Amino acid sequence: MEYSSMVILLLLFFFFFISTTHSAAFEPSCSSSDSDLSIFHIYGKCSPFTPPNEASSWLSTLMKMASNDPTRLSYLSSLATQKPTSAPIAPGHVINVGNYVVRAKIGTPGQLMFMVLDTSNDAAWIPCSGCVGCSSTMFDTNRSSTFGSLDCSASECTQVSGASCPTVGSGYCSFNQSYGSASSFAATLSHDTLGLGNDSVPNYAFGCINAVSGGSIPPQGLLGLGRGSLSLLSQSGSLYSGVFSYCLPSFKNYYFSGSLKLGPLGQPKTIKTTPLLTNPHRPSLYYVNLTGVSVGRVNIPITPELLTFDPNTGAGTIIDSGTVITRFIQPVYTAIRDEFMKQLKGPFSSLGAFDTCFATTNEEIAPTITLHFTGLDLKLPAENSLIHSSSGSLACLAMAAAPNNVNSVLNVIANLQQQNLRILFDTANSRLGIARELCN
């Protein structure tokens, strides 16, 4: 009897050991190593941020985030039409579309922060200790031996919009900026060491936020990946040679882990590229030449002027990491939608921002959408062009027209259409590359 009991106990232990080992081996990891430079969706499992409503579906969360797109389109349009100034300036308004965050460390020793990525913004902002209205996670300036505030004589102070300096004597470079439609912050221009992966960028200039009004400020800061003088590419000098790339995981992926690669090493060796265009009135934005759009085998007849890059008006097409749903100016979107509906037939319905929804039983015959750029054709997989209702009964064309209340001349290729693609930004050679990559 004792022998039988012992055998049973050994078997139970064996199966428990196998079960726990298998679970540990195959459970995706939220790595926290210093060399890891993963990108998380802001509401993914590996993210420290809590969704607005934990009981809501991923589609509801996405639609909530996409509701901020009209405000961002207004912001991007205002950037594109800004007049040239005597010195580069950081954006005056930044839109709250915190979709993806990257792990970064600030100070010496490094303090971990999850910073929102934004390719259409230059500056970095971080909530600092003592900040009124900020989240509980803040950068403790007293714990960093390399932290310092910049005074008004610093060259970086001339590059920040909204800077305030004393008329007599010297003082720190302080500034106030709005953020989205209902938030603003006050900050002091500062510098400290920025850590990304195994790299360190000393004396990195950023806004040290000391007061916040409204609830849409990125809770742990924002990292600007634009082309302006305060962006990561500019401040890192020759370290990254003006090159970076990212792969954004699908919204539906449970762990939402992608990657940010900095510098020419480790980038795809074979990748199709299209020229990057520069708007001298707003050089931070990543303009590309969209020459046409196909639905199925039909090349949509679009008046060339609707796609032509015009630096004087800001018209054209940009690649943006912060907008959720790709937005075309109204005539372009209408032409795409009408041909899509013509080929798929109906019936059709609307769901939130999506006006072309249909039964998923017709999804297999939905035409493929291809974006034609100079030297590059991007054929969108179904996951990058369709989105499904929470019940799974509807599929919707995941694109929209620029909002009626936005006088936008921009077509914006948004992050939903960039998911599971390696997007390469090579500013040194003025080119943008796109390659298929599963980064879920």
FENQUIHU-V242784 format. One record per residue. N is the residue number from 1. RES is the residue in three letters. SS is DSSP state (2 for helix, 1 for strand, 0 for the rest). OMEGA is omega in radians with two decimals (NA if undefined). Layout:
# FENQUIHU-V242784
n = (N | N)
res = (RES | RES)
ss = (SS | SS)
omega = (OMEGA | OMEGA)
This chain:
# FENQUIHU-V242784
n = (1 | 2 | 3 | 4 | 5 | 6 | 7 | 8 | 9 | 10 | 11 | 12 | 13 | 14 | 15 | 16 | 17 | 18 | 19 | 20 | 21 | 22 | 23 | 24 | 25 | 26 | 27 | 28 | 29 | 30 | 31 | 32 | 33 | 34 | 35 | 36 | 37 | 38 | 39 | 40 | 41 | 42 | 43 | 44 | 45 | 46 | 47 | 48 | 49 | 50 | 51 | 52 | 53 | 54 | 55 | 56 | 57 | 58 | 59 | 60 | 61 | 62 | 63 | 64 | 65 | 66 | 67 | 68 | 69 | 70 | 71 | 72 | 73 | 74 | 75 | 76 | 77 | 78 | 79 | 80 | 81 | 82 | 83 | 84 | 85 | 86 | 87 | 88 | 89 | 90 | 91 | 92 | 93 | 94 | 95 | 96 | 97 | 98 | 99 | 100 | 101 | 102 | 103 | 104 | 105 | 106 | 107 | 108 | 109 | 110 | 111 | 112 | 113 | 114 | 115 | 116 | 117 | 118 | 119 | 120 | 121 | 122 | 123 | 124 | 125 | 126 | 127 | 128 | 129 | 130 | 131 | 132 | 133 | 134 | 135 | 136 | 137 | 138 | 139 | 140 | 141 | 142 | 143 | 144 | 145 | 146 | 147 | 148 | 149 | 150 | 151 | 152 | 153 | 154 | 155 | 156 | 157 | 158 | 159 | 160 | 161 | 162 | 163 | 164 | 165 | 166 | 167 | 168 | 169 | 170 | 171 | 172 | 173 | 174 | 175 | 176 | 177 | 178 | 179 | 180 | 181 | 182 | 183 | 184 | 185 | 186 | 187 | 188 | 189 | 190 | 191 | 192 | 193 | 194 | 195 | 196 | 197 | 198 | 199 | 200 | 201 | 202 | 203 | 204 | 205 | 206 | 207 | 208 | 209 | 210 | 211 | 212 | 213 | 214 | 215 | 216 | 217 | 218 | 219 | 220 | 221 | 222 | 223 | 224 | 225 | 226 | 227 | 228 | 229 | 230 | 231 | 232 | 233 | 234 | 235 | 236 | 237 | 238 | 239 | 240 | 241 | 242 | 243 | 244 | 245 | 246 | 247 | 248 | 249 | 250 | 251 | 252 | 253 | 254 | 255 | 256 | 257 | 258 | 259 | 260 | 261 | 262 | 263 | 264 | 265 | 266 | 267 | 268 | 269 | 270 | 271 | 272 | 273 | 274 | 275 | 276 | 277 | 278 | 279 | 280 | 281 | 282 | 283 | 284 | 285 | 286 | 287 | 288 | 289 | 290 | 291 | 292 | 293 | 294 | 295 | 296 | 297 | 298 | 299 | 300 | 301 | 302 | 303 | 304 | 305 | 306 | 307 | 308 | 309 | 310 | 311 | 312 | 313 | 314 | 315 | 316 | 317 | 318 | 319 | 320 | 321 | 322 | 323 | 324 | 325 | 326 | 327 | 328 | 329 | 330 | 331 | 332 | 333 | 334 | 335 | 336 | 337 | 338 | 339 | 340 | 341 | 342 | 343 | 344 | 345 | 346 | 347 | 348 | 349 | 350 | 351 | 352 | 353 | 354 | 355 | 356 | 357 | 358 | 359 | 360 | 361 | 362 | 363 | 364 | 365 | 366 | 367 | 368 | 369 | 370 | 371 | 372 | 373 | 374 | 375 | 376 | 377 | 378 | 379 | 380 | 381 | 382 | 383 | 384 | 385 | 386 | 387 | 388 | 389 | 390 | 391 | 392 | 393 | 394 | 395 | 396 | 397 | 398 | 399 | 400 | 401 | 402 | 403 | 404 | 405 | 406 | 407 | 408 | 409 | 410 | 411 | 412 | 413 | 414 | 415 | 416 | 417 | 418 | 419 | 420 | 421 | 422 | 423 | 424 | 425 | 426 | 427 | 428 | 429 | 430 | 431 | 432 | 433 | 434 | 435 | 436 | 437 | 438 | 439 | 440)
res = (MET | GLU | TYR | SER | SER | MET | VAL | ILE | LEU | LEU | LEU | LEU | PHE | PHE | PHE | PHE | PHE | ILE | SER | THR | THR | HIS | SER | ALA | ALA | PHE | GLU | PRO | SER | CYS | SER | SER | SER | ASP | SER | ASP | LEU | SER | ILE | PHE | HIS | ILE | TYR | GLY | LYS | CYS | SER | PRO | PHE | THR | PRO | PRO | ASN | GLU | ALA | SER | SER | TRP | LEU | SER | THR | LEU | MET | LYS | MET | ALA | SER | ASN | ASP | PRO | THR | ARG | LEU | SER | TYR | LEU | SER | SER | LEU | ALA | THR | GLN | LYS | PRO | THR | SER | ALA | PRO | ILE | ALA | PRO | GLY | HIS | VAL | ILE | ASN | VAL | GLY | ASN | TYR | VAL | VAL | ARG | ALA | LYS | ILE | GLY | THR | PRO | GLY | GLN | LEU | MET | PHE | MET | VAL | LEU | ASP | THR | SER | ASN | ASP | ALA | ALA | TRP | ILE | PRO | CYS | SER | GLY | CYS | VAL | GLY | CYS | SER | SER | THR | MET | PHE | ASP | THR | ASN | ARG | SER | SER | THR | PHE | GLY | SER | LEU | ASP | CYS | SER | ALA | SER | GLU | CYS | THR | GLN | VAL | SER | GLY | ALA | SER | CYS | PRO | THR | VAL | GLY | SER | GLY | TYR | CYS | SER | PHE | ASN | GLN | SER | TYR | GLY | SER | ALA | SER | SER | PHE | ALA | ALA | THR | LEU | SER | HIS | ASP | THR | LEU | GLY | LEU | GLY | ASN | ASP | SER | VAL | PRO | ASN | TYR | ALA | PHE | GLY | CYS | ILE | ASN | ALA | VAL | SER | GLY | GLY | SER | ILE | PRO | PRO | GLN | GLY | LEU | LEU | GLY | LEU | GLY | ARG | GLY | SER | LEU | SER | LEU | LEU | SER | GLN | SER | GLY | SER | LEU | TYR | SER | GLY | VAL | PHE | SER | TYR | CYS | LEU | PRO | SER | PHE | LYS | ASN | TYR | TYR | PHE | SER | GLY | SER | LEU | LYS | LEU | GLY | PRO | LEU | GLY | GLN | PRO | LYS | THR | ILE | LYS | THR | THR | PRO | LEU | LEU | THR | ASN | PRO | HIS | ARG | PRO | SER | LEU | TYR | TYR | VAL | ASN | LEU | THR | GLY | VAL | SER | VAL | GLY | ARG | VAL | ASN | ILE | PRO | ILE | THR | PRO | GLU | LEU | LEU | THR | PHE | ASP | PRO | ASN | THR | GLY | ALA | GLY | THR | ILE | ILE | ASP | SER | GLY | THR | VAL | ILE | THR | ARG | PHE | ILE | GLN | PRO | VAL | TYR | THR | ALA | ILE | ARG | ASP | GLU | PHE | MET | LYS | GLN | LEU | LYS | GLY | PRO | PHE | SER | SER | LEU | GLY | ALA | PHE | ASP | THR | CYS | PHE | ALA | THR | THR | ASN | GLU | GLU | ILE | ALA | PRO | THR | ILE | THR | LEU | HIS | PHE | THR | GLY | LEU | ASP | LEU | LYS | LEU | PRO | ALA | GLU | ASN | SER | LEU | ILE | HIS | SER | SER | SER | GLY | SER | LEU | ALA | CYS | LEU | ALA | MET | ALA | ALA | ALA | PRO | ASN | ASN | VAL | ASN | SER | VAL | LEU | ASN | VAL | ILE | ALA | ASN | LEU | GLN | GLN | GLN | ASN | LEU | ARG | ILE | LEU | PHE | ASP | THR | ALA | ASN | SER | ARG | LEU | GLY | ILE | ALA | ARG | GLU | LEU | CYS | ASN)
ss = (0 | 2 | 2 | 2 | 2 | 2 | 2 | 2 | 2 | 2 | 2 | 2 | 2 | 2 | 2 | 2 | 2 | 2 | 2 | 2 | 2 | 2 | 2 | 2 | 2 | 2 | 0 | 0 | 0 | 0 | 0 | 0 | 0 | 0 | 0 | 0 | 0 | 1 | 1 | 1 | 1 | 0 | 0 | 0 | 0 | 0 | 0 | 0 | 0 | 0 | 0 | 0 | 0 | 0 | 0 | 0 | 0 | 2 | 2 | 2 | 2 | 2 | 2 | 2 | 2 | 2 | 0 | 0 | 2 | 2 | 2 | 2 | 2 | 2 | 2 | 2 | 2 | 2 | 2 | 2 | 0 | 0 | 0 | 0 | 0 | 0 | 0 | 0 | 0 | 0 | 0 | 0 | 1 | 1 | 0 | 0 | 0 | 0 | 0 | 1 | 1 | 1 | 1 | 1 | 1 | 1 | 0 | 0 | 0 | 0 | 1 | 1 | 1 | 1 | 1 | 1 | 1 | 1 | 0 | 0 | 0 | 0 | 0 | 0 | 1 | 1 | 1 | 1 | 1 | 1 | 1 | 1 | 0 | 0 | 0 | 0 | 0 | 0 | 1 | 0 | 2 | 2 | 2 | 0 | 0 | 0 | 0 | 1 | 1 | 0 | 1 | 0 | 0 | 0 | 2 | 2 | 2 | 2 | 2 | 0 | 0 | 0 | 1 | 1 | 0 | 0 | 0 | 0 | 0 | 0 | 0 | 1 | 0 | 1 | 1 | 1 | 1 | 1 | 1 | 0 | 0 | 0 | 1 | 1 | 1 | 1 | 1 | 1 | 1 | 1 | 1 | 1 | 1 | 1 | 1 | 1 | 0 | 0 | 1 | 1 | 1 | 1 | 1 | 1 | 1 | 1 | 1 | 1 | 1 | 1 | 1 | 1 | 1 | 0 | 0 | 0 | 0 | 0 | 0 | 0 | 0 | 1 | 1 | 1 | 0 | 0 | 0 | 0 | 0 | 0 | 0 | 2 | 2 | 2 | 2 | 0 | 2 | 2 | 2 | 0 | 0 | 0 | 1 | 1 | 1 | 1 | 1 | 1 | 0 | 0 | 0 | 0 | 0 | 0 | 0 | 0 | 1 | 1 | 1 | 1 | 1 | 1 | 0 | 0 | 0 | 0 | 0 | 0 | 0 | 0 | 0 | 1 | 1 | 1 | 1 | 1 | 1 | 0 | 0 | 0 | 0 | 0 | 0 | 0 | 0 | 0 | 1 | 1 | 0 | 1 | 1 | 1 | 1 | 1 | 1 | 0 | 0 | 1 | 1 | 0 | 0 | 0 | 0 | 2 | 2 | 2 | 0 | 0 | 0 | 1 | 0 | 0 | 0 | 0 | 1 | 1 | 1 | 1 | 1 | 0 | 0 | 0 | 0 | 0 | 0 | 1 | 1 | 1 | 0 | 2 | 2 | 2 | 2 | 2 | 2 | 2 | 2 | 2 | 2 | 2 | 2 | 2 | 2 | 2 | 0 | 0 | 0 | 0 | 1 | 1 | 1 | 0 | 0 | 1 | 1 | 1 | 1 | 1 | 1 | 2 | 2 | 2 | 2 | 2 | 2 | 0 | 0 | 0 | 1 | 1 | 1 | 1 | 1 | 0 | 0 | 1 | 1 | 1 | 1 | 0 | 0 | 2 | 2 | 2 | 2 | 1 | 1 | 1 | 0 | 0 | 0 | 0 | 0 | 1 | 1 | 1 | 1 | 0 | 1 | 1 | 1 | 0 | 0 | 0 | 0 | 0 | 0 | 0 | 0 | 1 | 1 | 1 | 1 | 0 | 2 | 2 | 2 | 2 | 1 | 0 | 1 | 1 | 1 | 1 | 1 | 1 | 0 | 0 | 0 | 0 | 1 | 1 | 1 | 1 | 1 | 1 | 0 | 0 | 0 | 0)
omega = (3.13 | 3.12 | 3.14 | 3.14 | 3.14 | 3.12 | 3.14 | 3.13 | 3.12 | 3.12 | 3.11 | 3.11 | -3.13 | -3.12 | 3.09 | -3.13 | 3.14 | -3.10 | -3.10 | 3.13 | 3.12 | -3.13 | -3.11 | -3.08 | -3.02 | 3.08 | 3.11 | -3.04 | 2.99 | -3.02 | 3.11 | -3.13 | -3.11 | -3.08 | -3.08 | 3.11 | -3.14 | 3.01 | 3.10 | 2.90 | -3.01 | 3.12 | 3.11 | -3.09 | -3.10 | -3.13 | 3.10 | -3.05 | -3.11 | 3.10 | 3.14 | 3.11 | -3.02 | -3.11 | -3.08 | -3.14 | 3.12 | 3.11 | 3.12 | 3.11 | 3.13 | -3.13 | 3.08 | 3.12 | -3.12 | 3.12 | 3.09 | -3.10 | 3.14 | 3.11 | 3.13 | 3.11 | 3.09 | 3.11 | -3.13 | 3.11 | -3.14 | 3.10 | -3.05 | -3.07 | 3.10 | 3.10 | 3.11 | 3.12 | -3.08 | 3.12 | 3.12 | 3.11 | 3.06 | 3.14 | 3.10 | 3.14 | 3.07 | -2.98 | -3.08 | 3.11 | -2.99 | -3.04 | -3.11 | 3.14 | 3.12 | 3.13 | 3.13 | 3.07 | -3.10 | 3.03 | 3.11 | -0.03 | -3.06 | 3.07 | -3.03 | 3.06 | 3.05 | -2.99 | 3.10 | 3.09 | 3.10 | -3.12 | -3.14 | 3.10 | -3.11 | -2.95 | 2.99 | 3.09 | -3.11 | 3.06 | -3.07 | -3.09 | -3.12 | -3.11 | 3.11 | 3.12 | 3.14 | 3.09 | -3.08 | 3.13 | -3.11 | 3.08 | -3.12 | -3.08 | -3.11 | -3.13 | -3.11 | -3.13 | -3.08 | -3.11 | 3.04 | 3.06 | -3.13 | 3.12 | -3.02 | 3.13 | -3.14 | -3.12 | -3.13 | -3.10 | 3.13 | -3.08 | -3.12 | 3.09 | 3.12 | -3.11 | -3.14 | -3.13 | 3.14 | 3.14 | 3.13 | 3.11 | -3.12 | 3.12 | 3.13 | 3.13 | 3.14 | 3.12 | 3.08 | 3.11 | 3.04 | -3.06 | -3.05 | -3.06 | -3.03 | -3.11 | 3.07 | 3.11 | 3.03 | -3.06 | 3.03 | 3.13 | -3.05 | 3.05 | 3.11 | 3.14 | 3.07 | 3.13 | 3.08 | -3.04 | 3.10 | -3.09 | 3.04 | 3.08 | -3.09 | 3.05 | 3.14 | -3.11 | 3.14 | 3.06 | 3.11 | -3.01 | 3.13 | 3.07 | -3.09 | 3.02 | -3.08 | -3.02 | -3.04 | 3.08 | 3.08 | -2.97 | 3.13 | 3.02 | -3.09 | 3.12 | -3.12 | 3.14 | 3.13 | -3.08 | -3.10 | -2.99 | 3.13 | -3.09 | 3.12 | -3.11 | -3.12 | -3.07 | 3.13 | 3.07 | -3.09 | -3.06 | -3.11 | 3.06 | 3.09 | -3.07 | 2.94 | 3.06 | 3.03 | 2.97 | -3.11 | 3.14 | -3.14 | 3.04 | -3.05 | 3.13 | -3.01 | -3.06 | 3.06 | -3.10 | 3.05 | -3.12 | 3.03 | 3.13 | -3.06 | 3.14 | -3.08 | -3.13 | 3.10 | 3.10 | -3.14 | -3.13 | 3.09 | -3.11 | 3.11 | -3.06 | 3.03 | -3.10 | 2.95 | 3.14 | -3.09 | 3.02 | -3.09 | 3.10 | 3.08 | -3.01 | -3.10 | -3.04 | -3.14 | 3.10 | 3.00 | -3.10 | 3.04 | -3.05 | -3.13 | 3.12 | 3.07 | 2.99 | -2.99 | 3.12 | -3.09 | 3.05 | -3.02 | 3.07 | -3.12 | 3.09 | -3.06 | -3.11 | -3.13 | -3.13 | -3.02 | 3.07 | 3.14 | -3.10 | -3.13 | 3.14 | -3.07 | -3.11 | 3.11 | -3.08 | 3.09 | 2.98 | -3.03 | -3.13 | -3.02 | 3.09 | -3.05 | -3.05 | 3.10 | -3.11 | 3.04 | 3.03 | -2.90 | -3.11 | -3.14 | -3.14 | -3.12 | 3.13 | 3.11 | -3.11 | -3.09 | 3.12 | 3.09 | 3.13 | 3.13 | -3.10 | -3.08 | -3.01 | -2.98 | -0.02 | -3.13 | 3.10 | -3.14 | 3.08 | -3.12 | -3.12 | -3.06 | -3.08 | -3.13 | -3.13 | -3.07 | -3.12 | -3.13 | 3.08 | 3.11 | -3.02 | -3.09 | -3.13 | 3.11 | -3.11 | 3.10 | 3.10 | -3.14 | 3.07 | -3.11 | 3.05 | 3.05 | 3.10 | -3.03 | 3.02 | 3.13 | 3.10 | -3.04 | 3.01 | -3.11 | -3.10 | 3.13 | -3.13 | -3.14 | 3.07 | -3.02 | 3.07 | -3.11 | -3.14 | -3.14 | -3.08 | -3.10 | 2.94 | -3.09 | 3.01 | -2.99 | 3.07 | -3.13 | 3.05 | 3.02 | -3.08 | -3.11 | -3.08 | 3.11 | 3.12 | -3.02 | 3.03 | -3.09 | 2.84 | -3.03 | 3.05 | -2.93 | -2.99 | 3.09 | 3.13 | 3.13 | -3.04 | -3.12 | 2.99 | 2.99 | -3.14 | -3.08 | 3.08 | -3.12 | -3.08 | 3.14 | -3.14 | 3.09 | 3.14 | 3.06 | -3.11 | 3.11 | 3.10 | 3.12 | 3.09 | 3.09 | -3.09 | 3.10 | NA)
